[in-house]
């Protein structure tokens, strides 16, 4: 019998891990430079935690049988972090800057055999801060992450869930979901066939076209019949766009038709999209969620939050063509060889001395069973730079293979 990974799962071999770590290490350095601290939450969550705020569809969660509770493997991290912060960090001071690097699990219903169900994400959550500066920090942090990875051809699609929902409120309640779905899928045919007045149909068509250069989109949305609250939201978005564009390092497309499938977003929403392939690849998503933490808070207190998650696999696929990722696993620096059985203990002692260097030094011990020529060939095959032949008295004979 040939044993295989479970359906939808996979194994990462050492070179795969080296490439994945290359990406994660660079992202972690950026997170640290911006003052973020790592948080690790449980892979298993109660289903009511995962479902709070309609964070994700139930059928997307891989459920696990628990003794007393319905449990599921986390399909994303924001809900888990929100739950952790309000229940385990009650006396914390805000803002809290947290980041994660973790696997997530999502059930897919596509017909393709062995469809992947385990994914890797890295991202941040900025909690306890609302407004212009917090929004700008998270979006500029995204740009810094992609710059650290050497990604050049990408853009950020920026929407505003609050504005989009508010604009939808003008439509009859029984048609709002259909209009929202049509806008989300850029479905003009549905807009043209829904039983709408001419004024509302024109409004829906304008909403379909609220995508492009920021100045054009802001002008179009301002031309709509807006109430005072809507005008304030548009002005706030305009201030954010002006601040981001002044930095000149964030290629921006404004899209007020952008509606995320996750429903807990209350303010800006965004996608990071790669431009190098004929079919756009979404590298990450995020947004503002000012009411999610209140669902978990014992007193129902709302704490503002904003964050994003980057898809490690998608970034990996884009970087493969750039030759930036490691092409081999790191070679060991030393092979330590006891020349006789009585040299075994001195060989281990010498290897430890090498490993105690202030810099990372990779040291292997030869485990016997080969003659000197075979040992040298093994070292060359593994690209090991030096051999230390250890005598019984512990004295080494150093042989360089380069």
Beta strands, then each sheet from edge to edge (+ up, - down):
strand 1: 37-38
strand 2: 44-46
strand 3: 63-65
strand 4: 70-73
strand 5: 96-105
strand 6: 118-127
strand 7: 154-160
strand 8: 211-212
strand 9: 252-255
strand 10: 268-274
strand 11: 281-288
strand 12: 305-311
strand 13: 334-338
strand 14: 363-365
strand 15: 386-390
strand 16: 396-400
sheet 1: 1+ 5+ 6- 12+ 11- 10+ 7- 9- 8+
sheet 2: 2+ 4- 3+
sheet 3: 14+ 13+ 15+ 16-
end
